[in-house]
């Protein structure tokens, strides 16, 4: 198939040629916002400025579209001294998480211990609420923190404009009127406006909530999982509740993947561009996102740990494609750090229609490996009776099929299996024999 599709590398080169310019635009907009946040810190030292933004710059460069960018504002607090108090009972509809893609389930209060003597700045009325609790004197209220930060940002923008630190039109606070658990600011990049979602974050040096992450080491350098989860970020999820966020941990994993040999990140670049041009539906906010594709890449890195899998660009793309197709067919994309969480749940995705588009690309990639300057929406996507759905049905019935050998079977079906490892070949042959018997109804 490689000989029939000569466009892979040229398509990739066009994507890569724009990355340095995109990073330059991103950093220009980011610098404008940092000037405002520096003034916020000057007015209220409880809010600090995070200058270590390399992870966000990498993500923005890889993304095909100017998606919204998170700008975390760390709180100046001894977070390890706070009490993490899990919420009891069901949350109201107004307290449900809106951006579930970036978070694990479970809300909590951040309580201030009664005996604490160095948290006085965080027991003031503008951010604190007294609670009847035997251990804590009360909690830091994320809704109050957001309201205070919003007021400070508006004041800082006015000051910076008056002092000519930022020019008219470089930043817009119009979207701050939205009632949300983040503060959206539109910032000029010199080319177009970029939306930065400003989010207050409580960072603890202690480890993430308990989970067994040892098995996820496969495909990553030893110690990767403990490295990315050695600190915890808590962000607002409702007026009174905080929630643990995995966004920084996932970005760190993406950075680790970028250090590995092969075409892993290039595969992500290509599929993200194809998704942006061909799989997203015009006029609809919901759809397959860059975050979904990042998670697919992490699972592909896990299921295909051998460097041999990533030496060929086309073959590398198909490593991601077989994972993505399986997830779409089964309507389940597990979070890499917390597999019990389905990232497709509650997103309003039309998974069957999306599956048809992805399968069409997998079967005939040549027609998509070119840049379109007009929309391709409205083109019919015809699913083919190629036996893929029967194989994917096995995944839903038996979780044992979620294994490298089964994905090797899928690669072989797409003529993308060029593995010389004898054990891999034997395992693939065994699972292929098993699937044929199962699909054909044999005992």
C-alpha positions in Angstrom: 0.0 0.0 0.0 2.9 2.3 0.6 3.8 2.4 -3.1 0.2 3.3 -3.9 0.1 6.2 -1.5 3.2 8.4 -2.0 1.7 11.4 -0.2 2.4 10.6 3.4 5.7 12.4 3.8 4.7 15.4 1.7 1.5 15.8 3.7 3.6 15.6 6.9 6.1 18.2 5.6 3.4 20.7 5.0 2.1 20.3 8.5 5.6 20.6 10.0 6.4 23.6 7.9 3.8 25.6 9.8 4.8 24.6 13.3 7.5 27.1 14.1 5.2 30.0 12.9 2.4 28.6 15.0 4.6 28.5 18.1 5.8 32.1 17.5 2.1 33.3 17.3 1.3 31.3 20.4 4.2 32.8 22.4 3.3 36.3 21.3 -0.2 36.0 22.6 1.0 34.2 25.7 3.4 37.0 26.5 0.6 39.6 26.3 -1.4 37.5 28.8 1.6 37.0 31.1 1.9 40.8 31.3 -1.6 41.0 32.6 -1.1 38.2 35.1 2.1 39.8 36.4 -0.1 42.8 37.3 -2.6 40.5 38.9 0.2 39.0 41.0 1.4 42.5 41.9 -2.1 43.4 43.1 -2.7 40.1 45.0 0.4 37.9 45.6 -1.9 35.0 46.4 -2.0 34.5 42.6 1.3 33.6 40.9 2.5 33.5 37.3 3.5 30.2 35.7 6.3 30.8 33.2 7.0 27.2 32.5 4.8 26.8 29.4 6.9 24.5 27.2 4.3 21.8 27.4 1.5 24.0 26.2 3.6 25.4 23.4 4.3 21.8 22.2 0.6 21.0 22.3 -0.4 24.1 20.4 2.2 23.5 17.7 0.9 19.9 17.1 -2.7 20.9 17.0 -4.2 21.6 13.6 -6.5 24.4 14.7 -6.3 27.3 17.1 -8.1 25.4 19.9 -8.6 27.0 23.3 -5.6 26.9 25.5 -5.5 26.5 29.3 -3.5 29.1 31.3 -3.2 27.9 34.8 -2.7 30.4 37.6 -1.2 28.6 40.6 -2.2 29.7 44.0 0.6 30.7 46.4 -0.3 28.3 49.1 1.2 25.4 51.0 -1.2 22.9 49.3 0.2 19.9 51.1 -1.1 21.3 54.4 -4.7 21.4 53.1 -7.2 18.7 53.8 -8.6 16.8 50.8 -12.2 16.1 51.8 -14.2 14.0 49.3 -17.7 15.2 48.5 -20.6 12.9 49.7 -23.8 12.4 47.8 -24.8 13.2 44.2 -23.9 16.5 42.6 -26.6 18.8 41.2 -26.7 19.4 37.5 -25.1 22.7 37.9 -22.1 21.0 39.6 -21.5 18.4 37.0 -18.2 18.6 35.1 -18.4 20.3 31.7 -14.9 19.4 30.4 -14.8 15.8 31.4 -12.0 15.1 28.9 -9.4 16.6 31.1 -10.4 15.2 34.5 -11.0 12.1 36.5 -14.2 11.5 38.4 -14.6 12.7 41.9 -15.0 16.1 43.5 -13.6 17.4 46.8 -13.3 20.3 49.2 -10.0 21.8 50.1 -10.2 22.4 53.8 -7.9 24.5 56.0 -6.8 22.6 59.2 -7.9 24.2 62.4 -4.4 24.2 63.8 -2.8 25.8 60.6 -0.9 28.9 61.4 0.5 29.8 58.0 -2.6 29.9 55.9 -4.1 33.2 57.1 -4.2 34.7 53.6 -6.5 31.9 52.6 -9.0 32.2 55.5 -10.1 35.7 54.4 -13.7 36.2 53.4 -13.0 36.8 49.8 -11.8 33.2 49.2 -12.9 31.3 52.3 -16.1 29.8 53.8 -16.5 28.6 57.4 -17.7 25.0 57.8 -18.8 22.9 60.7 -16.1 20.3 60.7 -14.0 18.6 63.4 -10.7 18.8 61.5 -11.0 22.0 59.3 -12.0 25.5 60.1 -13.5 25.8 56.7 -12.7 25.5 53.0 -11.2 27.5 50.2 -14.1 28.1 47.9 -13.2 27.8 44.1 -16.2 30.0 43.1 -15.0 32.8 45.3 -11.4 32.4 44.0 -12.7 32.6 40.4 -14.7 35.8 41.2 -11.8 37.4 42.8 -9.4 36.5 39.9 -11.9 37.8 37.4 -12.0 41.2 39.1 -8.2 41.3 39.3 -7.9 40.5 35.6 -10.3 43.2 34.6 -8.4 45.7 36.7 -5.0 44.5 35.4 -6.2 44.9 31.8 -7.3 48.5 32.4 -4.0 49.3 34.1 -1.9 47.7 31.4 -3.8 49.6 28.7 -3.5 52.9 30.5 0.2 52.4 30.9 0.6 51.3 27.3 1.9 47.9 28.4 -0.6 46.3 26.0 -2.1 47.9 22.9 -5.8 48.4 22.1 -7.3 45.2 20.6 -4.6 42.9 21.9 -6.8 41.4 24.6 -10.6 41.1 25.0 -12.4 40.3 28.3 -15.8 40.2 26.6 -16.2 36.4 27.3 -15.6 36.9 31.0 -19.4 37.5 31.2 -19.8 33.7 30.6 -20.7 31.8 33.7 -18.1 29.0 33.7 -15.4 27.4 35.9 -12.7 29.1 33.8 -12.1 32.6 32.6 -11.8 32.9 28.8 -9.7 35.7 27.4 -9.3 36.4 23.7 -5.7 37.4 23.0 -4.2 38.6 19.7 -1.4 36.5 18.3 -0.6 39.0 15.5 -2.4 36.7 13.1 -5.7 35.8 14.8 -7.2 35.8 18.3 -6.4 32.8 20.6 -8.7 31.9 23.5 -6.9 31.4 26.8 -9.0 29.8 29.5 -7.5 31.2 32.7 -7.9 28.6 35.5 -6.8 28.9 39.1 -5.0 25.8 40.2 -3.9 24.4 43.6 -0.7 22.3 43.1 0.3 19.7 45.7 3.7 18.1 45.7 2.2 14.9 47.0 1.2 12.2 44.6 -1.9 11.9 42.6 -5.0 10.1 44.0 -4.3 6.4 44.4 -4.3 4.3 41.2 -2.3 1.4 39.9 -0.2 2.8 37.1 2.6 0.3 37.1 1.2 -1.6 34.1 1.2 1.5 32.0 5.1 1.6 31.9 5.1 -0.6 28.8 6.2 1.4 25.8 7.5 4.3 28.0 10.8 4.8 29.7 11.0 3.2 33.1 9.7 5.6 35.8 7.6 7.6 33.4 4.3 7.1 35.2 5.6 8.1 38.6 7.3 11.1 37.1 4.2 12.5 35.5 2.0 11.9 38.6 4.4 13.0 41.3 2.3 16.2 41.7 -1.4 16.9 41.7 -3.4 19.8 40.3 -6.8 20.7 41.6 -9.0 23.0 39.6 -12.6 24.3 40.1 -15.4 22.1 39.0 -18.4 23.9 40.7 -18.8 26.9 43.1 -17.8 24.8 46.1 -16.0 21.8 44.6 -12.5 21.2 43.3 -11.5 18.4 41.0 -8.2 16.6 40.3 -7.1 17.4 36.7 -4.9 15.2 34.6 -4.2 17.7 31.9 -0.6 18.5 32.9 0.2 14.8 33.4 -1.1 13.9 29.9 1.0 16.8 28.5 4.1 15.4 30.3 3.4 12.0 28.8 3.1 13.6 25.3 6.5 15.3 25.9 8.0 11.9 26.8 6.6 10.4 23.6 8.3 13.2 21.7 11.7 11.9 22.9 11.1 8.3 21.6 12.4 7.2 18.2 10.1 6.8 15.3 7.0 8.5 13.9 4.7 8.6 17.0 4.2 12.3 17.1 4.1 12.5 13.3 1.2 10.1 13.3 -0.6 12.3 15.7 0.1 15.3 13.5 -1.3 13.6 10.4 -4.5 12.2 12.0 -5.2 15.5 13.8 -5.0 17.3 10.4 -7.2 14.8 8.7 -9.7 15.0 11.5 -9.7 18.8 11.3 -10.2 18.8 7.5 -12.4 15.8 7.0 -13.9 14.3 10.1 -15.2 17.3 12.0 -18.7 18.4 11.1 -19.0 22.1 10.1 -20.9 24.2 12.5 -20.8 21.6 15.3 -18.7 22.2 18.4 -18.7 18.5 19.3 -16.5 16.1 17.5 -13.2 14.2 17.7 -10.8 16.4 19.6 -7.1 16.7 19.8 -7.3 15.5 23.4 -9.1 12.3 22.1 -6.3 11.7 19.6 -3.6 12.3 22.3 -5.1 9.6 24.3 -5.2 7.2 21.3 -1.5 7.9 20.8 -0.7 7.0 24.4 -2.6 3.7 24.1 -0.9 3.0 20.8 2.5 3.6 22.5 1.4 1.1 25.2 0.1 -1.6 22.8 3.0 -1.2 20.4 6.0 -0.8 22.6 8.6 -2.0 20.1 10.6 0.6 18.2 10.1 -1.6 15.2 6.4 -0.6 15.1 7.3 3.1 14.6 10.0 3.1 12.0 7.7 3.6 9.0 5.4 6.6 8.8 2.4 4.9 7.1 2.6 2.0 9.5 2.9 4.3 12.5 -0.3 6.1 11.4 -2.1 2.7 11.2 -1.0 1.9 14.8 -3.2 4.9 15.9 -5.9 4.1 13.4 -6.6 0.5 14.7 -6.8 1.8 18.2 -9.1 4.6 17.2 -11.4 2.4 15.1 -11.7 -0.1 18.0 -12.6 2.7 20.4 -15.2 4.2 18.0 -16.8 0.8 17.3 -17.1 0.0 21.0 -18.1 3.6 21.9 -15.4 3.6 24.6 -12.1 5.6 24.8 -10.5 4.8 28.2 -8.6 7.6 29.9 -4.9 6.4 29.9 -4.3 7.1 33.6 -7.8 6.1 34.7 -9.1 3.5 32.3 -12.4 3.2 34.1 -13.3 6.7 32.7 -14.8 6.7 29.2 -13.8 9.9 27.3 -16.5 9.3 24.7 -19.2 9.4 27.4 -21.3 12.5 27.6 -19.6 14.2 24.7 -22.5 14.1 22.3 -20.4 12.5 19.6 -22.0 10.8 16.6 -19.7 7.8 16.9 -21.3 5.6 14.2 -20.9 8.4 11.6 -17.4 9.2 12.8 -16.4 5.5 12.6 -17.5 5.4 9.0 -15.3 8.4 8.2 -12.3 7.0 9.9 -12.7 3.6 8.3 -13.0 5.2 4.9 -9.7 7.0 5.5 -8.1 3.7 6.7 -9.2 1.8 3.6 -8.4 4.6 1.1 -6.0 7.2 2.6 -4.8 8.6 -0.7 -7.8 10.8 -1.4 -7.4 12.5 2.0 -3.7 13.1 2.0 -4.0 16.6 0.5 -5.0 19.9 1.8 -8.5 21.1 1.1 -9.3 24.8 0.8 -13.1 24.1 0.6 -15.2 22.1 3.0 -15.5 18.4 2.4 -18.7 18.1 4.6 -21.6 16.6 2.8 -19.5 13.9 1.0 -20.9 10.5 1.7 -18.9 8.0 3.7 -19.6 4.5 2.7 -18.8 1.7 5.2 -17.5 -1.4 3.6 -18.3 -4.9 4.5 -14.7 -5.9 5.2 -15.2 -7.9 8.4 -13.9 -5.2 10.6 -17.1 -4.8 12.6 -17.2 -8.5 13.3 -13.7 -8.3 14.8 -14.5 -5.2 16.8 -17.6 -7.0 18.2 -15.2 -9.4 19.9 -13.7 -6.6 21.8 -17.0 -5.7 23.4 -17.6 -9.3 24.4 -14.2 -10.2 25.7 -11.7 -7.7 27.2 -8.9 -10.3 26.6 -8.9 -9.2 23.0 -7.5 -5.8 24.1 -4.0 -6.9 23.4 -1.1 -6.3 21.0 -1.7 -9.6 19.2 -5.3 -8.6 18.3 -4.2 -5.2 17.1 -1.6 -6.9 15.0 -4.4 -8.9 13.3 -6.0 -5.6 12.4 -2.7 -4.2 11.1 -2.4 -7.3 9.0 -5.9 -6.8 7.6 -4.8 -3.3 6.4 -1.5 -4.8 5.1 0.5 -2.8 7.6 2.1 -5.7 9.5 5.8 -5.7 8.8 7.0 -7.2 12.1 9.9 -9.7 12.2 9.7 -10.6 15.9 8.9 -14.4 16.0 7.0 -14.2 19.2 4.8 -11.4 17.9 4.1 -13.3 14.7 3.2 -16.5 16.7 0.9 -14.6 19.0 -0.8 -12.9 16.1 -1.3 -16.2 14.3 -2.8 -17.8 17.4 -5.3 -14.9 18.0 -6.1 -14.8 14.3 -7.0 -18.5 14.4 -9.1 -17.9 17.5 -11.0 -15.0 16.0 -11.8 -16.9 12.8 -13.3 -19.7 14.8 -15.3 -17.3 17.0 -16.6 -15.2 14.0 -17.5 -18.3 12.0 -19.3 -19.8 15.0 -17.0 -22.8 15.3 -16.2 -24.5 18.6 
